[in-house]
Every structure is written in structure tokens, then in C-alpha cells.
Amino acid sequence: QVQLVESGGGLVQAGGSLRLSCVASGRISRILRMGWYRQVPGKERELVADIAGFSGGGVTNYADSVKGRFTISSDNAKNTVYLQMNSLKPEDTAVYYCKVMLFSRGAYWGQGTQVTVSS
């Protein structure tokens, strides 16, 4: 069993910053990718950013809407992924979910953390 615990969400004014963290624990095999997705009511969950595991060289991938404002990073020794969100906009308001893709085990999701950006 694998558990993902997210933290760092909250309420912030437009232009502000938040840092999300996600720690994976349990039966962790080789991590292929870790990432952040977000979802608003009535819309599909969308990729925000993800990062390859150690064997993948830490290559990152960002949604166009967050490039230049968000930065994803990871600490492989701690099985932790971070999302630094700067210059936040009201349209960034969503529930943010952590996702981990494990070698031969598939994908696991966190419970989600709410991010609200006020105008």
C-alpha cells in the first residue's frame, strides 16, 4: 500500500505565493514520475507539472498556463515532491492533487488540497 499526504494549500491573494508538498510512504518501489494535477468543479483534472524520478534525470514538464510562475522539484531520498507557486492568479483556484507513478505498480493519488486565490 502507498500513501500520499499533501500539505501547503490555503487562501492567498492574487500575486501571492504558496508551496505545496507531497510525501509518499509505504511500499515505494522505483518512482517513475511525481506530479501535481488540479481540478475545478465541472472540469476534468488537468496536469499542472510533473517531474521524472531519479532514473529519469528529473526532467520536468509544465502546463503552459503555469510556465514561468510555478516550479516543481523533488527530494528523491524523502520521496517528496514540491510545487512552488508564485504570482498566483484567481484562475489557479482549484483542488490540487499529487500523483505518483511507480514502476510496475501504476499510479497513486493523494486526497487533494484546496488552493484559493482571491482577486
N, C-alpha and C positions, 0 to 999 in steps of 0.2 A: 504494500500500500504506500502511496505517495501523498503527502500533504503539502499544500501551498498556502502560505499565510501572507497576505498583503497588508501593507500599512502605509500611512502617509497622506491619505486623501483628506479632503476637507473643503472649507469655503474660503475663497480668496477673491480679491478684487481684480478686475481686468488689469493686465500689466504685471501682475504679481507672479510668484513662483511657488511651486510645490515639488517635493521629491517623494516619489513612490518607491517602496521596497517590497520585494517578494522573496521569501525564504522557502526553499524546497527541502523537505525532510522525509525520512522513511527509507524505502527500498529504492535508493537512487542509483541507477545504472549510468551508463555514459550519457551525458546530456548532449543532444544534437543542437538544440536551439532553445532559447528562452526569449519570451517576448511579452509585449503588452498590447492588448486589444481594448476597444471601448465600444459601448453600446448606449444608445438613447432609445426611449420608448418608441415603438413603431418602426424602428430601423434595424437592419442587420448589424451584427457585431463586425467591426472593422479593425484591421491591423493598424496599430499606431507605430510600433517599432519592434524589431527583434534583432537578436544577436546570436551568432553561431557559438557553439561550445568550444572548449579548448582545442579539440581536434580540427575544428573548422576555422581556427585562426581568429575568432572573434569578429568576423565580418558582420557589419551592421546593415540594416535595411529600415528605411523610414517612409511613412506615408508623406506624400507631397505637402499635405496641409500642415505638417509639423516640422518639416525640414528647416533647420536654422534656429528653431526655438526649443526643441526637445533633444535630449541626449540620453541614449541608453548605454548602460555599462553593466559589467558583471564581475563578481568575485567568485571564481570557479572553486576555490578552496572552501568557500562558505555556501556554495550552491545558491547564491543570491543574485538577483538581477534588480537594477535600479532604473528609474526613469526620472531624470531631472527635467522639469517642465518650467520654462521661462516664458516671459511675455505672454502669459495666458490670456485667452480670449473667451468671451461668453460661449462661443460655439465649441469650445473644448469641454463644456459641461457634459458629463456622461458618467456611467459606471465603468471603471477601468478594471480589466481582468488580466491576471497574469497567466501565461501558458508556458508549459514546459514540454518539450518533445524529447522523449527518451529513446535510445537505441533499442530496437526490438520490443518496446513496451508501449509505444504510442504516446498520445497527448494527455496531459493532465491540466486542469484549470483550477484557479483559485476561486474564492467566493465573491470577489469583486469589492471594490472600494469606490465610494462616491466622490467625485470631484465636481465642485460647483464654482463657477466663475461668475461673479456679479459684475454688471456694467456700471 
